[in-house]
């Protein structure tokens, strides 16, 4: 192999290995960014807690100093720790453990340890929030006007905020320690150029925030000048930094030029806030100090992503980059309790007055709740009554509508346009039916209906007296003579046994069931019979299967007690109760055959 060949092979070897290294480095930086996303979600959660704790601290001071109109202490606990951009912190940590596999195992273990400590701190402060809520609910603070327990809770929260900041710094230091070994970007890449210039502003801003927390005015002043210098460079080098990007504008505003401009705008706002702080043009009357007020209410919102600050713009640019670049970790809120020493508290409140006021409020609250409960119960009863009346009225209107639709004059009687019939006549042929206004009237109306029926209409006859039997199996109306002979052969004798007759009738109707037809049992009797719960259930069951139950009552006068029971059972059976006389027997029987239209 010649030297020329060896050079070519070596060059290929270098290209392959450099490519493999770059790919590996990209995966490792991606893993580091997962932990940065986790840290930023934790910062967002701590901000929610900070807002609640800070408001509670102020409420406690107002209480002690007697500024509240009512001697009451309030705390609005965060309802839940929500995610700002990605996932809640606990879920985000699980994502890191699952997906950040490209890092060496020792690095993973260190990052996981710091991340778990951050999460544990959030859990601890959330438990304190629960304790505060419980403490207030029990009104224990009323027995200690100087609120010793309250301020002990707040002091514990202050310690946990400091502890969180330490664990976050350890995580950030670990990331910064391993990152340089992966960073080997092409300096000519436009994303590298832009983020490098942006990062210098952020670094100076971070240093300024740290100096603010320790009230180092000289350091704040120095970093303020550096921020101004780096912003100026960022603006002056804008054309150069953006020259490598495509000129196509994205409708969602995520093109590099827009992000770059937004970063400059937020950086300028951050700089203006620092100018105001240094010049003391903004008068801040805050018992916790000027630095505390500016840090939490002015600087952080221009720095962190939940305020749309410089970190948000920077990390957004990183997410658009075509090369792996490390994101930036946000700064957490700074919490300190006031007063720092409990002995500094001065209270003008009277313990007995507070207890009396709270007792009065509690009694008023209980009385109000009692009245409200009684009102709700009465409203519920009235609502149920009203709904029952409305249901009954709807049912009545529905029944009347059906009856109206099915009503046909006798002189124009016809079954045309009506569904095929499967009628089972269950007839009481006990000796009491042997009277002119009973069985004879029914037989005559039956013959009349038979002459109107069509071949597709079927008739069955079940009789009951001492026993129940089928005297006419389901027969087409085409065999009129056969049906007529069965009707004419009906005679009255013995005692009635309606239950056996109903069982036999339901079976007969089921065996000859016509889909879409008028499947109906027509019970005809001159007297009452026992109607138990089992019969109600049976009528409802067959009605659900499209087999209706109607009852015809034959007598000289209508018995109201029988009528009530018959109406109830036929409602369950989705049929009709009819009091029949010689005057209406034909029309009523015809309407039963006209119950369902095609």
Secondary structure, 3 states (H helix, E strand, C coil): CCHHHHHHHHHHHHHHHHHHHHHHHHHHHHHHHHHHHHHHHHHHHHHHHHHHHHHHHHHHHHHHCCCCCCCCCCCCCCCCCCCCCCCCHHHHHHHHHHHCCCCCHHHHHHHHHHHHHHHHHHHHHHHHHHHHHHHHHCCHHHHCCCCHHHHHHHHHHHHHHHHHHHHHHHHHHHHHHHHCCCCCCCCCCHHHHHHHHHHHHHHHHHHHHHHHHCCCHHHHHHHHHHHHHHHHHHHHCHHHHHCCCCCCCCCCCCCHHHHHHHHHHHHHHHHHHHHHHHHCCCCCCCCCCHHHHHHHHHHHHHHCHHHCCHHHHHHHHHHHCCCCCCCCCCCCCCCCCCCCCHHHCCCCCCHHHHHHHHHHHHHHHHHHHHHHHHHHHHHHHHHHHHHHHHHHHHHHHHHHHHHHHHCCCHHHCCCCCECCEEEEEEEECCHHHCCHHHHHHHHHHHHHHHCCCCCCCEEEEEEECCCEEEEEEEEECCCHHHHHHHHHCCCCCCCCCHHHHHHHHHHHHHHCCCCCCEEEEEEEECCCCCCCHHHHHHHHHHHHCCCEEEEEEECCCCCHHHHHHHHHHHHHCCCCEEEECCCCHHHHHHHHHCCCEC
